[in-house]
Amino acid sequence: MSKKWSRLLRILLSVGAASVFLFAITSGALGQDEGGDETAEDTAAAVVEDAEVAAFDAEAAVATVQTNLNQVWLLLAGFLVFFMQAGFAMLEGGFIRQTGVVNSLIENFMDACITAIMFFVVGYGIAYGSTESSLVIPGIDFALGGIDGTGEGDGLTFIDFFFQFAFAGAAATIATGAMAERTDFRGKLIYSAILGAIIYPMVVFWTWGGGWIADQGWVDFAGSGIVHMTGGIVGLVGAIIVGPRVGRIFGNPPSPSNFGLAALGTFILWFGWYGFNVGSTLAAEDPNQLGLVAVNTTLAAAMGAMGAMFYGYFMKGGKWDLGLVLNGSLAGLVGITAGCAVVTPLGAILIGAAAGVVMVISVDVVEASKVDDAVGAFAVHGACGALGVLAIGFLGVGELTEALGGSGAGLLMGGGADMLISQIVGLVGITAWVTVTSAVMFMGLKAVGLLRMPDAADEIGIDAYEHGASVWPDVLPVPVSKGGADAGGSAAAPATGD
């Protein structure tokens, strides 16, 4: 074969071999591509599934964190409300005479202790009892239904009980101030127990607990009527039945023993009120509501002090009265407590100013009626608590009141009279219940000789007679004698360690 043909044959063989090789590679690649497509689809599906699981886990984790945050906030708010007990003790101790400060301190302290036990055993069960069979009489679980912390949801109940107990303690302490310096200590222990076990919890059941008053479209966000008016009415009824302090000259009340203590107590109360009002959101979820309540609480307190101060200056002798300023700020706080989440900041200013003036007028009315309210408890808590409840009927923002189950906008906010009527109905219901039950309670204590301290105590003061102590023994020695504390005489109390 010639070289020419031999060369052509080698070229043809080379081209054929290359074609076979390329075909083989191409076929394998195509097979791999088809299998690869199936793997990519499976992978994409798995990624989507994993993303959905991750999203669900993240949502559940966020919900858990938010729930825990809400409960921590509720605990913190409860701590602030409980600290208000110290504020009440300092305020009352500063406003009354030196001979009754020790008694005031121990009574305020025991308010917290007795309320804790009675509200745990029965009060909370009444306040948040079942409404299935009746909106008037609750179904009761005693001692929190026997939960012990091992069941699911036990912790939420414990936290709610603690927060609500702090409110119950405040109601009891309000009454203590009105009846200061002459109430038998044994009677004090008894009426605090009854108030914490029955009187106050029934008011809560009818309102926050979903009872008949709430069913009327009534709104009291943080307790102007439920807590403060209740405590103020109990105090007024008690002051009437126990009678005035010996030597009390109406129109010329005793001077406060220590304005420093009173001012400290007021600052503590104002601070604690942020737990009282902002804490009543019951959750740390809605910044609009949290912010509105905090601002309204601040504005009303400030304006209450200013309203009382200027009214007192122009109407009561041209003096800048510290006592009116302190009680005026508390009046503003009480007045805004019901509507702090449903009125505008301008509405809060108006409520605070009105509360400051109403407080001063109420003090004068109680004094003219010859009722010895030692610290102006009814004027601050009773009268201004009622004012706060009624204010929603005039100044409530419809969208905000309806979110809380209310009847709509207030009369001055474009609504009709429905909201105002609902507020009046609830106000009358609470007033009737608290007045009647308090009167029965105090008259019963009086009948068995446990309401007022003995006459002998008036000679040496309730601190010396009931407790054998003086808050300032170096300035005001404890009267003693061989015949006992009630026999007269005077001697300096021994120093600590003697």
ABEGO torsion letter per residue (X at the ends): XBAAAAAAAAAAAAAAAAAAAAAAAAAAAAAAAAAAAAAAAAAAAAAAAAAAAAAAAAAAAAAAAAAAAAAAAAAAAAAAAAAAAAAAAAAAAAABBAAAAAAAAAAAAAAAAAAAAAAAAAAAAAAABBAAABAABBBBBBGGGGBAGABBGAAAAAAAAAAAAAAAAAAAAAAAAAABGABBAAAAAAAAAAAAAAAAAAAAAABAAGBAAAAAGBBBAAGAAAAAAAAAAAAAAAAAAAEBBBGBBBGBBBBBABAAAAAAAAAAAAAAAAAAAAAAAGBBABAAAAAAAAAAAAAAAAAAAAAAAAAAAAAAGGBBBAAAAAAAAAAAAAAAAAAAAABBAAAAAAAAAAAAAAAAAAAAAAAAAGBBBAAGAAAAAAAAAAAAAAAAAAABBAAAAAAAGBAEBBAAAGBBAAAAAAAAAAAAAAAAAAAAAAAAAAAAAAAAGAABBBAAAAAAEAAAAAAGBBABAAABBBBBBAAEAAAEEBBBBBBBGX
